[in-house]
Amino acid sequence: MEVSKWVCGDRQGTLNPAPELIGENPDANVVDLIAKLKAADIDSSSLGQLNWPLIDIIYTLVVKGSQAEQLWRQLRGISIDTGYWPVIVADEDELDGIVDNLSCHLEFDNTARTWAPRKKSYSSGDIVVDETDSIVRIIRELKALEGASEPLDLDGSGIVKPSLADFIVTGEKMNMDKWLDLKCAINQEIDEEFEESDWPFDVVPDDKLQALQTWDPDTGSRELESVFIILVRADYSWEVPAKLLYGGWNDCPVPQVHVGFSKRWFKMHDAEIISIGRATIEMRVGKPPSTRDEALELAREQFVYCPDSVDQGAGSVPSLAAELLNGRVWHFWWD
């Protein structure tokens, strides 16, 4: 997207997807981070930063694609000490997609010629709906369960509500079983997918990180020469979508829903977010489902959470289950 100035309270910057290198006089936070990277024998010479609105400053490292997973594991190992969760992002185009999503929560001030947090919701109270319609009632119940999903500057102070912390708390407390039931009640086609029962014996897990791959028309898929690893101020993997205000477009759930499922799957399967892109999330899985029944149950959840995992991916819930069975990487894509 075009680089544009933004102002948010006492902070300002540009909507620039290209990280800025750390200057000669870094602040105390950067000095502390560099020291902790050095203590872990991690090269910080490529350290940069992304100063984007509505979220904490993100730090970045550049690494060879062939070394990205190893560096991610190192950064994951010291994340409690640094306070930053590492996330692989393929390239500047994927960073542009993430900041583009952030810009949906901004509005342009023609007088100041800058972007600022929205003061009014996209939702309109003028739309007349049939309150007796059962689907309308279910949608309202679903929205009530999810809570507010638009960070708004209601008093012009530059402080938005809900805050990033609010999104995390809402997601951590959300009843994800109820969310699944409500989504199934809204979309009857989901139940039809669940009726598919034939197990595809020719499908195996894809444990390659797609964030590290690019498509070459001449040679096919190949590994990227270099990628970014962004460092997001977060204690746990499941906090990252909220810390990036990720989601809320097309079929991609709002940030707090990502939080809810990421925490649920961490507790059940030791799944942690390892990469994020313009419309993708990937998770590294420590305890994948080991039986068909477990894999089918998880596939049903993931289909409701990310319909394109079946509709434009596996093709059926059993096929997705076969990919998940003993699979160490989960792929999510919202078209």
Beta strands, then each sheet from edge to edge (+ up, - down):
strand 1: 5-8
strand 2: 11-14
strand 3: 20-21
strand 4: 48-50
strand 5: 58-64
strand 6: 84-89
strand 7: 106-109
strand 8: 114-117
strand 9: 213-216
strand 10: 220-223
strand 11: 226-233
strand 12: 271-276
strand 13: 280-285
strand 14: 329-333
sheet 1: 1+ 2-
sheet 2: 3+ 4- 5+ 11- 6+
sheet 3: 7+ 8-
sheet 4: 9+ 10-
sheet 5: 12+ 13- 14+
end
